[in-house]
Amino acid sequence: MSVSSWFFWALASAVFAALTAIFAKVGIEGVDSDLATWVRTVVILIVLSGFVYFAGKWSNPAELSSKTWVFLILSGLATGASWVCYFRALKIGNASQVAPVDKLSLVLVAVFAFAFLGERPSLREWFGILMVAAGVLVLAWKK
């Protein structure tokens, strides 16, 4: 598997997302979840700013198209809303239940990509998506 493989990066994302849940659950003890989300966001801003600068990837944002700006802003707003909701859920729930429900986003991405982007998963892929949905329900369901 090469480092340019989408699977490598997706797997790394999953590992870091799992660590995010564990670190966040410990980190929000005795702290307001919104303040914790703000701290996390500042850390991300600093780290990404350094990465973009030192990797030589900086370019003038004013040169981006208006369509790019609109959709990146919408993506940022959705990310912020997701983080606020995620941290609030972690504050009051178990990480082992919150994280799987959060991963229902996998199912929703497939449905939204089908509806809005014209992506057409195969029958095998839809079966996998349904299995993820069932797994989320099993993990989230309390006796």
C-alpha positions in Angstrom: 0.0 0.0 0.0 1.6 3.3 -1.1 1.4 6.5 1.0 -0.5 8.0 -1.9 -3.3 5.4 -1.5 -6.6 6.8 -0.4 -7.1 3.8 1.8 -3.9 4.5 3.8 -5.1 8.1 4.5 -8.7 7.0 5.3 -7.3 4.4 7.7 -5.1 7.0 9.3 -8.1 9.2 9.6 -10.0 6.5 11.4 -7.2 5.9 13.9 -6.9 9.6 14.7 -10.7 9.9 14.9 -10.7 7.1 17.4 -8.0 8.8 19.4 -10.0 12.0 19.2 -12.9 10.4 21.0 -10.7 8.9 23.8 -8.6 12.1 24.3 -11.7 14.3 24.2 -13.6 12.2 26.7 -10.8 12.5 29.2 -10.1 16.1 28.4 -13.7 17.4 28.9 -14.0 16.2 32.5 -14.9 19.2 34.5 -14.9 21.5 31.4 -17.7 23.0 29.4 -18.0 21.1 26.1 -18.2 24.3 24.0 -15.0 25.6 25.6 -13.3 22.3 25.0 -14.4 22.5 21.3 -12.9 26.0 21.1 -9.6 24.8 22.6 -9.5 21.9 20.1 -10.2 24.3 17.2 -7.4 26.7 18.2 -5.0 23.7 18.3 -6.1 22.6 14.9 -5.7 26.1 13.5 -2.2 26.4 14.8 -1.1 23.0 13.6 -2.6 23.3 10.2 -1.2 26.8 9.7 2.3 25.5 10.5 1.8 22.5 8.2 0.6 24.6 5.3 3.4 27.2 5.8 6.3 24.7 6.2 5.1 22.4 3.5 5.1 25.3 1.1 1.4 24.8 0.3 0.3 28.4 0.9 -1.4 30.2 -1.9 -3.6 33.3 -2.0 -7.1 32.5 -0.7 -8.5 35.5 -2.6 -7.8 33.6 -5.8 -10.2 30.9 -5.0 -13.5 30.8 -6.9 -16.7 32.0 -5.3 -18.1 28.4 -5.6 -15.1 27.1 -3.7 -15.5 29.7 -1.0 -19.2 29.0 -0.5 -18.7 25.3 -0.2 -15.7 25.5 2.0 -17.5 27.9 4.3 -20.5 25.5 4.4 -18.2 22.6 5.1 -16.5 24.6 7.9 -19.9 25.5 9.4 -21.0 21.8 9.2 -17.7 20.7 10.8 -18.1 23.2 13.6 -21.7 22.1 14.3 -20.6 18.5 14.2 -17.8 19.1 16.7 -20.1 21.1 19.1 -22.7 18.2 19.0 -20.0 15.5 19.3 -18.4 17.1 22.4 -21.8 17.6 24.0 -22.6 14.0 23.4 -19.3 12.9 24.8 -19.8 15.1 27.9 -23.0 13.2 28.8 -22.5 9.8 27.2 -20.1 7.0 26.9 -17.4 7.3 24.3 -18.1 3.7 23.2 -21.6 4.7 22.4 -21.2 8.2 21.1 -18.4 7.4 18.6 -20.4 4.6 16.8 -23.4 6.9 16.5 -21.2 9.6 15.2 -20.0 7.2 12.5 -23.6 6.9 11.2 -22.2 9.8 9.1 -20.7 7.0 6.9 -24.2 5.9 6.0 -25.4 9.5 5.6 -22.4 10.3 3.3 -23.4 7.4 1.1 -27.0 8.5 0.9 -26.2 12.2 0.3 -23.6 11.2 -2.3 -26.2 9.2 -4.1 -28.8 11.9 -3.9 -26.7 15.0 -4.6 -23.5 13.9 -6.3 -24.9 11.1 -8.5 -22.6 8.5 -7.0 -24.0 5.0 -7.5 -22.6 2.4 -5.0 -22.9 -1.2 -6.1 -25.2 -3.7 -4.5 -22.3 -5.1 -2.5 -21.4 -1.5 -1.3 -25.0 -0.8 -0.3 -24.9 -4.1 1.7 -21.8 -2.9 3.5 -23.4 0.5 4.2 -26.5 -1.2 5.7 -24.2 -3.4 7.8 -22.6 -0.2 9.2 -26.0 1.2 10.0 -27.0 -2.0 11.7 -23.7 -2.0 13.7 -24.3 1.5 14.8 -27.8 0.6 16.1 -26.4 -2.5 17.9 -23.6 -0.5 19.6 -25.8 2.5 20.5 -28.7 0.4 21.9 -28.7 0.2 25.7 -30.4 -2.7 27.5 
